[in-house]
């Protein structure tokens, strides 16, 4: 197998793969993740976070979901040690509708890194509606986004506004997330800059 085929599951991120993996892992640990915590990795893809955090968590406590079965298959094959998969028994499923209840579990932490940056508002809202039902009390859902305000969208022409708000990569005004937090009864913490290499900001939604 060629080197190129081994990294196709990295979804165009080979230059930042380890950097973003380390960033997520250390961020979660710094915000209270413990081996006993149940973690939901939304849009887990090719195991960018999974290969770091699965060995840390207690057996059965990693839950990853993604819309691409190929990405999941390639990621578990090339990123996660077979013994780790055997001993840690992660829960990894393919689903494109954010059907988190199929795991039949409740979570202490959830993270969606570089997920909402590729989704329109209706799909983001769907994720929030579904994830609220599977989070424990006093749990945290972390999500990254591109802030539309970074581009002074309100002061530039309509063509650029449409491009940023209605085209991948999507940018959102923070008011959109405040409205979601209110609708689904989260407390929103605007963490902001967390060292992301392409300047995705991060938010915490607390139950």
Secondary structure, DSSP 8 states (H G I E B T S, - for coil): --HHHHTGGGTT-TTTHHHHHHHHHHHHHHTT--TT--EEEET-TTTTTHHHHTTTS-TT-EEEEES-HHHHHHHHHHTS-HHHHHHH--EEEE-SS--GGGG---EEEEEETTSGGGS-HHHHHHHHHHHGGGEEEEEEEEEEEEEGGGGTGGGS-HHHHHHHHHSSS-EE-HHHHHHHHHHTT-EEEEEE----TT--EEEEEE-
